[in-house]
């Protein structure tokens, strides 16, 4: 039985979370989105969070949230138990070399860095380090993200349960094999942009037919939100819900015929494949 989910396990995880000292090495947009989720859900008090960055450019926003800040990465490691790595990929090896002497067996290190494998993280950190790798997406900033994570060889059920408990405040959070992380990047990380492109096209279609642009954009966004909510809450297959909207000889089937002629489904599948392959290539660079 999972140690984090046994009798009183969820309560134990929540209690541990409230007593956690959480550090962020890197304070960019994605890290900021995660910390807002933690704070809004009351998972970790702001006074228990310390973030580092080379300049004050991003740190001012963290101070406004009540978090502590520093320019010293080593200070974050010394003062935290759970350490999120949120740097740019090309900076990470140097950061790991810098913090390696301070990483102890009590630390949990979670990487948000794209293209850096668990194997690489474990090679550049002490051999006992509990390493996990997470791939969030941009809507984590509004606590509606889709995240997947994988654990390294030293991270057990307790660490996985703690991370999932914390990050569920930022959206959907699922544990997956590491091989799925690049697919998640193609599906959800990059997929947000596909949806924005579709939302833009929906609104422009309405503008073409005479609706004001601002109104069309709001209705397009709400349409996407409602459709996504129905998918999640009903558990129905998308094809079933699509069929429910189509009436014989009605407006929707005429519109869907045009989308099929434009090869919408094949094009989107190609897009997910292209982004996934690019994510795999980046990991090899």
Order of alpha helices (4+ residues) and beta strands (2+ residues): alpha-beta-alpha-beta-alpha-beta-alpha-beta-alpha-beta-alpha-beta-beta-alpha-beta-alpha-alpha-alpha-alpha-alpha-alpha
